[in-house]
Amino acid sequence: MTTRLRVHFDGRVLVPEEAVDLPIGQSVEIQVAPHKSAVAPGTPSAVLGAALSEPHVSDDDVAELERTIADSKLPPVKGVDFDRDSQ
């Protein structure tokens, strides 16, 4: 029998988040992996997870985004030197 359980760690033990249908005292083997929602936003793991999950972005969506970015670019302001240190 294989059962997948979602649990949380209370600082001491793993606590099932739903009822578990096992006899009291039953010995089981578990494999621990973080739940998808446990990944911190903005981390490489979160970005990779988002990129690999549905829905995938179409080529048309990418082209539209690139057009929107290009259309909203502003020309540089005269007299601003970004290469000079601003100390």
N, C-alpha and C positions, 0 to 999 in steps of 0.2 A: 504494500500500500504506500503510495506517495501522496503527501498532502503539502500544499503550500500555505504558509501562515504569514500574516503580517503581524509584527510584534514591535514593541518599543522597549528601550532599555531604561529602567528606572534608577540606574546608578548602581544596582546590585545584581539584578536578574532580568532576563528577557520576559516580558509580559505579553501574552497573546492579546490582540485587539478584538478578537471574536472568540466565541466558544470553541473549544477543541474537543473532538470526539476521540478521546484516548482513555484507556483504563488508567486509574490512579497507579502510579509507580512504574508505568510503562517507560522503558528506556528507548530513546530515539536519537538519531544522529541528525544534526542540523548543519546547514551551510549558511553563513552570514554574508549578506550583501546589502549595501545601502539601497533604500527605496528611491525611485527616480526623483521624488519630491524632496529628498534629503540633500540633493546636490545644491550647493550655494550658487545663486545667480551670478553670471559673469565669469565663472571659473572655466578653465579649458574643458572640464568634464561637462559642464552645463551647455557650453557652446556646441561641443561635439554631439551631445545628446539631442539638442534642438535641430542640428543639421541633419541628423540621421532619422529623425522622427517625422511622421506624417503631419500635415500635408507638405509635400516637397514643393519648392518654388519652381515655377515654369520658366523657360527661357524668355517668354514674353513679359513675365513679371520682372525679371532682372533687367531687361531692356527698358521697360517703363521706369523703373527706379533710377537707372543710369541717366535717362533723359531728364527726369525730374531734378536730379542732382546737378546736372550740367546747366539746366535752365535757371537754377536758383543761385548759381555762382555770381558773386559780385566782383567787379574789377578792383584792383588794388587802389588804395587811397594814396593820392600824391603826397610825397614827403615822408611816408612811413618806410623806414628801412628795417626790415625784419632780420637782416643779417647782422646788424649792429647790436652789441650787448646793451641792455637797458639798465645799466647800473647808475 
